[in-house]
Amino acid sequence: MAARVVVLDAMGVLYRHGNVVSGVLIPYLRDQGCTVGEPEIRQVYRACTLGELSTEEFWAALGVGQSASDAEYCGRHQLTDGTVDTLRSLREAGVTVLVLTNDAGPWSAHLRRRFGLEPYVDHWFVSSEIGARKPSAAAYEAVLAHPGISGSTALVDDRPTNLAAAHAAGFRPVLFHSEDTAANTVAGLGVASARSMPELLDVLTHTSAV
């Protein structure tokens, strides 16, 4: 089998929660005693995941700098069932795996080490490190500069809004359904899709999605 490349999202694909702010971050902040409103939390989160704030500055800006920690927060994330097996199978099939994620560098690094994903992913494009978040065109342009990317490269995401932007940038979009998919629909976006990791593996290895 010829070498190919697949680009995967992290939140909502590799990890269970697509809407990580509502599903993981805000509950953690409330447990730390944070009383900041959700709009401000999202604003500060966006700045952190664009690299404008360190994670230490992020916690401090939300009033929990003395109690919150990267490790404790990352400990609340959950891996999607079947992720490691799917990544291993892709590797064994000769597929090069890249990840494009809206996240802060330290959190992304902690999660991939915690779940043992590093051996299966060739490169992690993290928004705080590339200075761009999906669905910004600049995020996809950063990946397009990677060797081996072509018009046949599949990009998997749980948000149709991100997939529409990926398609415009030249990727072949594949939808992975999460709890956040329905909140980010795009009318008329017809793409291959999967609802589980075994289904995704089948889409990526037995159809023209790769």
Secondary structure by P-SEA (a helix, b strand, c coil): ccbbbbbbbcccccccccccccccaaaaaaaacccccaaaaaaaaaaaaaccccaaaaaaaacccccccaaaaaaacccccaaaaaaaaaaaabbbbbbbbcccaaaaaaaaaaacccccccccccccccccccccaaaaaaaaacccccccbbbbbccaaaaaaaaaaccbbbbbbcccccccccccbbbbbbccaaaaaaaacccccc
